[in-house]
Amino acid sequence: MEFSINDNEFKLFKDFIYEKSGIFFSEINRSILENRLFEVMLKYQYKSVIDYFNTLQKDPEEVRKFLDLITTNLTKFFRNMSQFEALEKFVIPELAKRNETSRTIRIWSAGCSSGEEPYSIAAVVAYVLTLEEGWDIKIVASDISLKSLLIAKEGYYKKDRIDDIPPHLFSVAFEDLGDTIKVKDEIKKLITFDYHNLKNEFGYKDFDIIFCRNVIIYFDQEAQKEVINKFYKLLKPYGYLFLGHSESLFGMNTKFKFSKIGNAIAYLKDET
Ligand SMILES: C[S@@+](CC[C@H](N)C(=O)[O-])C[C@H]1O[C@@H](n2cnc3c(N)ncnc32)[C@H](O)[C@@H]1O
């Protein structure tokens, strides 16, 4: 069955999604939005997309479900390996010296999807600091996809994901259960999973590192800038921001300083 929406309906939904999440649907990805709306129409038997749109205006729970449906949650363990190498060899050792007195490490994985990113981060931190050394490590992992957060909290993954995990980190963070791998409980304990919308929620602060990778690529420039400025405020002095491989702050007027760490790129909050 052919399903499409008219220009007026497209504008209504596109503006609504942008206002609620920062995600920007251009004409090029209009068919993605149409496909997702088609799924909703079939599943919930709305009379028309306008009928559905009216429900969204009234029901925050439906909005959450809708946002979950339109997000792209593709991820993997140790995605962009050079950043994890930088974390292991330079960033965590440097933080261990800087935070020697407080013995705290605070990291945010913003847009964590199904958990592969925060578990990769936790594996590196636990490997470098060793959990026995009494460090207070807290990793916040947040997303607007409830489906993904549920998978993340479970901490079980298909065995084929194993290839992306360096062996010295596998033994720190995972157990091999045959068909699946399980995140060790002591690694899970380092992470708090949370529903958090980058577009309009606040409440976090004082991070040493923020990972926000392959998330703002779906935002328009204005929403990107808002989020990046928010990250700047929420980082401690000399904190690092890691973005995705195809994302950069180039051309964006921000206070972050470009920093090359090993083979990775990060952005530093250096106020000197
Ligand atoms: C492609 S995944 C990236 C996952 C992981 N960071 C990585 O690089 O592998 C993008 C994630 O960002 C989330 N996301 C999109 N808009 C968001 C928003 N406004 N607030 C929080 N998370 C959002 C999506 O739900 C999705 O899980």
The ligand as an ORCA input file, in Angstrom:
! r2SCAN-3c Opt
* xyz 0 1
  C      22.989      6.730     16.223
  S      22.702      6.584     17.941
  C      24.339      6.849     18.572
  C      24.658      5.949     19.754
  C      26.060      6.091     20.312
  N      26.274      7.391     20.873
  C      27.092      5.793     19.257
  O      27.768      6.701     18.770
  O      27.230      4.628     18.870
  C      21.914      8.153     18.320
  C      21.141      8.144     19.626
  O      20.804      9.489     19.991
  C      19.529      9.483     20.580
  N      18.933     10.841     20.513
  C      18.456     11.494     19.433
  N      17.943     12.690     19.792
  C      18.120     12.799     21.132
  C      17.786     13.799     22.095
  N      17.161     14.939     21.747
  N      18.118     13.574     23.387
  C      18.737     12.420     23.749
  N      19.064     11.439     22.902
  C      18.752     11.614     21.599
  C      18.756      8.439     19.772
  O      17.640      7.934     20.461
  C      19.824      7.376     19.525
  O      19.773      6.328     20.450
*
